[in-house]
Amino acid sequence: MSDIALRFNNIAKSFGGVTALADFSLEVRRGEFFGLVGENGAGKTTLIKCMLDFCDVDSGSIEIFGVPHTDTAARGWLAFLPERFNPPFYLTGRDFLHYMLKLHRTPYDETRVTRMFSALDLDLSALTKPARTYSKGMTQKLGLAACLLSGKDLYVLDEPTSGLDPKARALLKRELRELRHARHTLFFTSHALADVAEMCDRMAIVHGGRLQFAGAPDELTRKFGTSDLEQAFLACIAGTDAAA
């Protein structure tokens, strides 16, 4: 398996003449925690959709652990949670996990499920309830549980803390730290720059579909001479807007 978990090489993607990604190149190393940051509409979710072959790229190439992203086998190494996660409303929590773990070729283990529900502060009664009865937070926890139980090498999470209360956010970050210790790779988008600063080895800023920065969070603050990541982010995209 390649030491480069993700490689984006000169990716370009447009929708109806509107540029979503332009000349985007980036590498994420195996075992790295990497955060993708940008405004709404900057191109973050489009990049993930291209990676997962949900939509074609106009030009460029993407590799997942050295395998072209268009090869179905490449996605066998990863688990994905979309930003707008909606499990089938008629399935119970247990039915959904059985289904997802079967897709991931991972056996369903009630003991592991119980531990994961406890770790994410999700009541075990959710296993017997249909998804249509879940709150936003419960739905998000179910999706996270399905991902984390998959045991994959790479986790691709689009706004993973969306809908989570402060306790659940803290518990999720504790689980993600366990993944780091086990040398799993995490690639996630976030609007919470404090989470990026706390969790990520490196980060990237995408603005207007273009890569504006890639490096460690403290490199970004040093580059713009700011005391926190939020101010450094603003300075980074402001410079781009001014140049445009």
MITIKE-659103 format. One record per residue (C-alpha): x, y, z; residue number from 1; residue in one letter. Coordinates in steps of 0.02 Angstrom, whole numbers. Example, Ala and Ser with C-alpha at 12.3 -4.5 7.8 and 13.67 -1.06 7.14 Angstrom:
# MITIKE-659103
NODE        X        Y        Z     i   aa
NODE      615     -225      390     1    a
NODE      684      -53      357     2    s
This chain:
# MITIKE-659103
NODE        X        Y        Z     i   aa
NODE        0        0        0     1    m
NODE       64      173      -47     2    s
NODE      126      293       89     3    d
NODE       22      428        3     4    i
NODE     -159      403       54     5    a
NODE     -229      535      -64     6    l
NODE     -152      619     -215     7    r
NODE     -244      755     -312     8    f
NODE     -151      805     -470     9    n
NODE     -206      963     -563    10    n
NODE     -392      933     -536    11    i
NODE     -513     1042     -634    12    a
NODE     -701     1033     -622    13    k
NODE     -837     1150     -686    14    s
NODE    -1026     1146     -679    15    f
NODE    -1119     1236     -818    16    g
NODE     -970     1348     -854    17    g
NODE     -944     1390     -670    18    v
NODE     -773     1337     -605    19    t
NODE     -783     1230     -447    20    a
NODE     -601     1172     -445    21    l
NODE     -453     1236     -543    22    a
NODE     -276     1163     -551    23    d
NODE     -296     1083     -379    24    f
NODE     -148      978     -323    25    s
NODE     -124      905     -149    26    l
NODE      -53      752      -61    27    e
NODE     -109      675      104    28    v
NODE       10      552      185    29    r
NODE      -40      387      262    30    r
NODE      -74      406      449    31    g
NODE      -99      594      433    32    e
NODE     -244      694      502    33    f
NODE     -285      823      370    34    f
NODE     -415      962      375    35    g
NODE     -489     1046      221    36    l
NODE     -551     1222      258    37    v
NODE     -646     1349      155    38    g
NODE     -803     1453      141    39    e
NODE     -968     1380       83    40    n
NODE     -953     1349     -103    41    g
NODE     -763     1352     -102    42    a
NODE     -751     1179     -180    43    g
NODE     -725     1064      -30    44    k
NODE     -873      948      -57    45    t
NODE     -844      948     -245    46    t
NODE     -667      886     -214    47    l
NODE     -733      743     -107    48    i
NODE     -865      699     -237    49    k
NODE     -730      692     -370    50    c
NODE     -620      584     -257    51    m
NODE     -761      460     -229    52    l
NODE     -802      458     -417    53    d
NODE     -975      529     -385    54    f
NODE     -939      650     -526    55    c
NODE     -811      654     -666    56    d
NODE     -662      771     -662    57    v
NODE     -637      881     -815    58    d
NODE     -450      854     -807    59    s
NODE     -316      790     -688    60    g
NODE     -303      630     -588    61    s
NODE     -339      566     -413    62    i
NODE     -261      417     -324    63    e
NODE     -313      330     -164    64    i
NODE     -166      235      -90    65    f
NODE      -88      234     -263    66    g
NODE     -242      166     -352    67    v
NODE     -339      274     -478    68    p
NODE     -498      339     -397    69    h
NODE     -604      273     -540    70    t
NODE     -554       95     -494    71    d
NODE     -687       25     -377    72    t
NODE     -553      -63     -275    73    a
NODE     -480      106     -224    74    a
NODE     -633      144     -118    75    r
NODE     -616      -20      -24    76    g
NODE     -492       63       93    77    w
NODE     -604      204      150    78    l
NODE     -763      248      244    79    a
NODE     -859      406      201    80    f
NODE     -985      514      294    81    l
NODE    -1069      650      190    82    p
NODE    -1112      821      258    83    e
NODE    -1299      791      236    84    r
NODE    -1313      615      304    85    f
NODE    -1488      540      296    86    n
NODE    -1502      353      329    87    p
NODE    -1653      263      256    88    p
NODE    -1795      324      366    89    f
NODE    -1876      153      381    90    y
NODE    -1721       62      447    91    l
NODE    -1685       44      632    92    t
NODE    -1514       90      695    93    g
NODE    -1466      -93      706    94    r
NODE    -1530     -130      530    95    d
NODE    -1430       16      461    96    f
NODE    -1269      -40      546    97    l
NODE    -1294     -219      485    98    h
NODE    -1316     -152      309    99    y
NODE    -1166      -34      313   100    m
NODE    -1048     -158      394   101    l
NODE    -1098     -288      265   102    k
NODE    -1051     -164      129   103    l
NODE     -885     -135      218   104    h
NODE     -860     -325      232   105    r
NODE     -846     -307      420   106    t
NODE     -941     -424      537   107    p
NODE    -1075     -349      649   108    y
NODE    -1022     -368      830   109    d
NODE    -1148     -312      962   110    e
NODE    -1011     -287     1091   111    t
NODE     -916     -168      976   112    r
NODE    -1076      -78      931   113    v
NODE    -1120      -55     1114   114    t
NODE     -948       14     1151   115    r
NODE     -957      135     1004   116    m
NODE    -1129      197     1052   117    f
NODE    -1066      230     1228   118    s
NODE     -910      316     1160   119    a
NODE    -1017      434     1055   120    l
NODE    -1150      459     1190   121    d
NODE    -1287      378     1085   122    l
NODE    -1419      287     1185   123    d
NODE    -1430      100     1148   124    l
NODE    -1618      117     1125   125    s
NODE    -1578      199      957   126    a
NODE    -1534       26      892   127    l
NODE    -1717      -26      894   128    t
NODE    -1792      140      836   129    k
NODE    -1820      186      653   130    p
NODE    -1708      324      586   131    a
NODE    -1858      436      554   132    r
NODE    -1874      460      743   133    t
NODE    -1695      520      765   134    y
NODE    -1642      698      803   135    s
NODE    -1507      779      696   136    k
NODE    -1376      740      828   137    g
NODE    -1429      557      842   138    m
NODE    -1426      539      653   139    t
NODE    -1250      610      645   140    q
NODE    -1190      494      783   141    k
NODE    -1263      343      692   142    l
NODE    -1169      390      534   143    g
NODE    -1008      416      630   144    l
NODE    -1030      249      719   145    a
NODE    -1051      160      552   146    a
NODE     -891      239      487   147    c
NODE     -787      208      641   148    l
NODE     -845       27      657   149    l
NODE     -789       -9      478   150    s
NODE     -606      -22      528   151    g
NODE     -547       60      367   152    k
NODE     -375      135      335   153    d
NODE     -446      304      278   154    l
NODE     -593      403      346   155    y
NODE     -665      540      237   156    v
NODE     -784      647      340   157    l
NODE     -876      799      272   158    d
NODE     -916      914      420   159    e
NODE     -914      771      547   160    p
NODE     -963      879      698   161    t
NODE    -1119      950      614   162    s
NODE    -1267      937      733   163    g
NODE    -1162      876      880   164    l
NODE    -1175      957     1051   165    d
NODE    -1016     1005     1146   166    p
NODE    -1009      840     1241   167    k
NODE    -1028      737     1082   168    a
NODE     -896      841      993   169    r
NODE     -772      809     1133   170    a
NODE     -811      623     1134   171    l
NODE     -792      610      945   172    l
NODE     -622      694      953   173    k
NODE     -570      568     1086   174    r
NODE     -618      426      969   175    e
NODE     -524      506      825   176    l
NODE     -368      517      932   177    r
NODE     -377      329      952   178    e
NODE     -377      314      763   179    l
NODE     -221      422      757   180    r
NODE     -132      306      878   181    h
NODE     -177      159      766   182    a
NODE     -105      250      613   183    r
NODE     -269      273      521   184    h
NODE     -286      421      402   185    t
NODE     -417      557      424   186    l
NODE     -468      680      288   187    f
NODE     -607      796      342   188    f
NODE     -687      962      303   189    t
NODE     -733     1082      441   190    s
NODE     -792     1259      474   191    h
NODE     -729     1243      654   192    a
NODE     -551     1305      641   193    l
NODE     -520     1268      825   194    a
NODE     -549     1083      788   195    d
NODE     -428     1092      641   196    v
NODE     -295     1174      750   197    a
NODE     -319     1043      885   198    e
NODE     -331      886      779   199    m
NODE     -237      909      616   200    c
NODE      -56      875      569   201    d
NODE      -85      979      413   202    r
NODE     -225     1078      333   203    m
NODE     -269     1156      167   204    a
NODE     -368     1311      124   205    i
NODE     -470     1307      -36   206    v
NODE     -544     1470      -97   207    h
NODE     -634     1495     -261   208    g
NODE     -591     1318     -310   209    g
NODE     -404     1345     -293   210    r
NODE     -280     1286     -163   211    l
NODE     -218     1438      -67   212    q
NODE     -119     1355       72   213    f
NODE      -62     1183      127   214    a
NODE       40     1151      284   215    g
NODE       32     1136      472   216    a
NODE      -91     1251      562   217    p
NODE       49     1341      653   218    d
NODE      135     1373      485   219    e
NODE      -20     1469      430   220    l
NODE      -21     1579      585   221    t
NODE      165     1614      567   222    r
NODE      146     1655      383   223    k
NODE       18     1790      418   224    f
NODE       86     1844      588   225    g
NODE      -76     1811      680   226    t
NODE     -111     1741      852   227    s
NODE     -249     1621      801   228    d
NODE     -302     1516      653   229    l
NODE     -462     1612      617   230    e
NODE     -369     1775      588   231    q
NODE     -239     1685      482   232    a
NODE     -378     1607      376   233    f
NODE     -458     1777      349   234    l
NODE     -292     1852      298   235    a
NODE     -261     1709      177   236    c
NODE     -425     1724       82   237    i
NODE     -423     1915       92   238    a
NODE     -257     1917        1   239    g
NODE     -330     1806     -133   240    t
NODE     -485     1916     -152   241    d
NODE     -378     2072     -163   242    a
NODE     -269     1995     -298   243    a
NODE     -424     1944     -396   244    a
